[in-house]
């Protein structure tokens, strides 16, 4: 049955490619900028990373510069902001947002809640990115709630209605993750719902045994940057990301390719965060990639869309993911509107995806 299902999915992807249909394109959201209060922890951290004058231009355009070395995010976590982002994403042919998932009531999920309460909510769909351990906990403690999320009317689906679910690797044992995935599939089947399409975001194609060990459907990456150089070019980053599509495909597993808008963690190197980041070198050198132009980023995203369409056997779900919509202090260049760049990258991507 599994082989037959994979063959059927590949044929469906081939038919889609031959018809010239555009693959669906998603973008990763990490929404610390939208949390409601500066005292909830994460928001104060990211305000500090982008407050130095040289980083303020990278902040979301909803941020307010209060002083030479201080920004405020008070105007970000509001309905009107998300309403506008939805329209802009839709205009640029971004089909869905993949939300890093912390829980429906968590402060980091405020942007998602505003998405669901927006009159524009159907223009851009959404899906979850769980880390393995929180996913296992959700299946164990609140499985019906999870199934309800995956079957929301504006939840992103692939392959004739299968809800798309990304999972970011951590230290959870593959066998534990496998049990949880089976549990989710059983509950979906029991309740008459479609079988989820589970995608593992890995740092290497065979990490943790991949699909064979977990029972997932495809592999992908949250971000692909290789060994970060000292002031590497954006062209180098693109080369690494696009080469990784082939590395994943050559592993024989179904894949969801990732396009990179940038990778420049210097704000976090300068103002350390509670979570790990790319550190300074032994002599204090900074490791990062230079920002690409809007045209370069758009060309890379266009390449991903074309690659998906022309590799249906490797990409049966005919979807790709962009890092990122709003990793402002980690990625540097993002699709989201920024203080200095405005919508230039998003507008260029929209033209490239026509």
N, C-alpha and C positions, 0 to 999 in steps of 0.2 A: 504493500500500500504506500509506503514512504517513497519508494523509487518511482512508482506510478505518479504520485503527487508531484514530485520534483520534475518529472518529465512533462507533466501537464503544465506546470508553472513555466517551464522553459519555453514550451510551445506558445503559451499565452504571451510571454514576453517577446518572442520572435514575431508574432502577429502584430503586436503593438509597434515594434520597431519598423516592420515593413510598411505599416500604414502611415508612418511619419508622425504618429502621435507624440506629443512632448512628454517626457518623464515628469513626474511630480518632483518638486524641489522644496525641501524644508530648511529651516534655519534654527540653530540652537539658541535657546534663551536661558540666561543665568541672571536672575532679576534682583540682585541686591540693591540696585538703584531705586527700586519701586517700593521697598518696604515702608511701612507707615510711620515709623518713629526712629529718630536718630539714636534712641537708647536701646534698640532691640539687639544690638551687638554687631551684626554683619554690616549694617548700613554705615555705622561710624567708622568701620575699618575701611570701606571703599571710599568714603568721603576723604579720609586721610591719604589714601594712595594717590588720588587724583587732585588733591589740593595744591601741591607745589605748582608754581606758575608754569613751569615747562610742560606739565602734563594736563593742565586745565582744558586745553583745546580738544583732548580726547574724550572728555566727559560727555554724557548724553546732553542733547540740546535743551532738555528740560532743567538741567542744572543751572544754578545762579552763582556767579562769581561774587562772593561777598567781600573779598579782600585779596591782595596780591597772592596770598598763600592759603586761601580758604574758599571752598565751594559749598553750596547747600543743595540738597536733593529734595527739598520740601515740595516742589512743584511737580515731581515726577510721578508719585503714586496716586494719580487722580484719573477719573474716568475719561475725561476729554483727551488726555495724553494717549491712552491706549486706543481710544476710538480712532485717533489720527494715525497711529502706527499701523492699525489694521488696514486702513484704506491705502496707506503708502505701500505696505507689503503686498497687498492684493494687486495694486497697480503695477508693481515691479514683478509680478508673476511668482511670488513666493506663495506656495500652496498651503504650507503649514508651519507652525512653530513647534519645535520639540523642547518642551519645558523640562529643565532639571527639576526632578520631583522630590519635594520634601514633605508633602502632605497638604491636603486641600485647605486646612486651616492654618498652615504655617505662615509666618511673616514673609518668607521668600516666595510664597505663592500668590501674593497680592496681585501682581500683573495678570496671572491666570484668572483670578476671580473677577478682575475688571474686564478681561476678555469675555468671560461667560455672561457678564451683565451688559455687554455692549450691544447696541442695536445693529452693529456691523459684524457680530460674532461669526456669522456663517461665511463671510468673505474669505477668512483665513482659518483653516482648521488647526487642530493641535494634536499632539501626542505626548507621552511621558518618556523621560529618561530617568530610570531608576538606577541607583547603584545596586549591586547584587544583594547585599545584606538587608537594606530596607525593603527590597522587593520580597525577599524570603519572609521578613517579618509581616509585611502586608498580607501575603498569602496565608500565613499562619493565623493572623489575628483579625483580619478584616477583608476576607476574600470577596464577599458580596459587594462591598464598597468598591473594590478594584474593578470587578466586572462591570459595575455601573459606570465607572469612569470610561472604560474602554468602549462602551456602547453608547456614549453620548452622541446626539445627532451630529455635532460638528467635530467628532473625533476622526482623525485621519485613518483611512483604510487603504489597503493595497489588495491586488489579486482578488477582485470581485468581493470586496467587503470585509477582508480580514483586518482587524485593528492592528495598527503598527505600534510596536513597543520596543524601545531601545533600552539596553541595560549596560551600564558602565562597569567595567571590571574592578574588583577589589580582592580581598584575601579570602573570600568565601570559597569553600571547597566545591569543585564542579558537581560532585554527587549531591550536595545540599541544594545547589541551584537547580539541578536537574529535577529533583523531587518537587521543588516549588513550581517549576514550569509545567510539569505534568499535572500538578494540582490545579493550576490555573486553567489548563486545557480541559480537564475533566469538568470543572465547574461551568465553563463556557458551553461545553457540550450538553451538560445536564440541563442548563437553562435555555437551551435552544439558540445560543449565540454563536457567531462565527469564530473559528479557530484563530487565536492571535498569531501575528507574524512577529516573532521575537528575534531581535537583532542585537548581537553582542558587540559592544564597543571595546576593542582590544588594542593593546600597544604592539602586538605582534600577531601574525595570522594564526598561529597554533597555540597561543597563550591559554593555559588552563584546559587544553584539550579541544578547544573550539566546539564545533557543533556536535561532533561524535560523543563528547563527554557530557554535554548539557542538554541535548535535545532541542536546541535553538534552531532557527531557520536560516540565519545569515550572519555574516560578520561585517564589522564596520570599524570606524575609529572616531572618538570624540574630537581629537585633533591629531595631526601628523606633522611633526617638525624635525625628526631626526635628532642628532646631537647638535644642540643649538650653538652656532658659531659666534665669534665676535663680529658684530655688525655684518651679518650675512645679508645678501640681497634678497628681495622678494622673489626674484626669478629662481634662486636656489630653493626657496621654500616651495614654490610651485612644482619644481622638478621632483622634489622629494615626495610631495603629496600625490602627484600623478603617477609616479613610479610605484607608490604603495597600492594604487588600484590594481595594477598588474600583479603585484606580489600576492595580494589577497585572492585575486582571481586564479592565479596559478596554484593556490593551495587546494583548489577543487571545491571550495565552499561557495555558496551563494553570497553575494556581497551587496552592501550599500555604500557607494563611494562617498568620500568626504572632500569638499573643497575648502581651502584655507584663505580667509580674508587677511590674516596676519598672525604674527606671534612675536610680541614684544612685552616682556614682563618687567621692564625696568622700573615702572612705578612701584611694583611689589618688591623689587630688589632694594629700592631706595627706602621704602617704608614697609618693613616686613609685616606679613599677615600671620594670623594664627595657623594657617594651613601652609604646606610646603609649596615652594615655587622654585623656578630656575634661579640659582644663586649666583653671586659674583664669583669670578675665577680666583685662583690662589693669589694673584697680584692685584685684585680689585677690578679686573676687567669685566665689562658688562657683556652678557651673551644675549643676543636678540637678532631678529631680522628687520631690516629697514622696511618702512611702509611702502607698499605698492601703490601705484596710481589707480584711480578709479577704473581706467581703461584696462590695466593689467588684471585687477581683481575680476572685472567682468569677463575678460577673455578666459580666465581660469574656470569660472563658473560655467561659461559656455562650453568649454572643453569637457567638463564633467557631464553636462547634459547630453552632449553628443556621444561621449564614451558609453554612457548607460544605454542609449538607444541602439548603438551598434554592437553591444555585447549582451544580448538578451539572455544567453545561457548563463552568464555570470551574474546578471542583474535581473532575475525573474520578476522581482517586485517593481522594476522600472521606477525607482525613486533614488534620490541622492540628498545628502545633507550638507549644509554649509556651516562651518565654524567661522564666524558666529553672527548672531543678530546683535548681541549686546555684551560681549566680554570686553568691556572698554579698557580695563586696566591690565588684562592678561593678553588680549590679542592685539590691541593697538588699533588696527583698522577693523571696522565692523560695518554691518549693513545699517544699523540704527543711526539716526541723525545725531551728529555731534556738534559741539559748540563751534569749532573751526570748519570742519568739512561739510557740515549740513547733510544733505541727502545725496551728495555727489556719487558715492559708491553705489548706493541703492538704485539711483536713477540709471547708472551705467549698466548695472546687472539687469535691470528691467529691459533695457534695450537689447542686451545680449540674449535674453531668453525669449524674445519675440519669435 
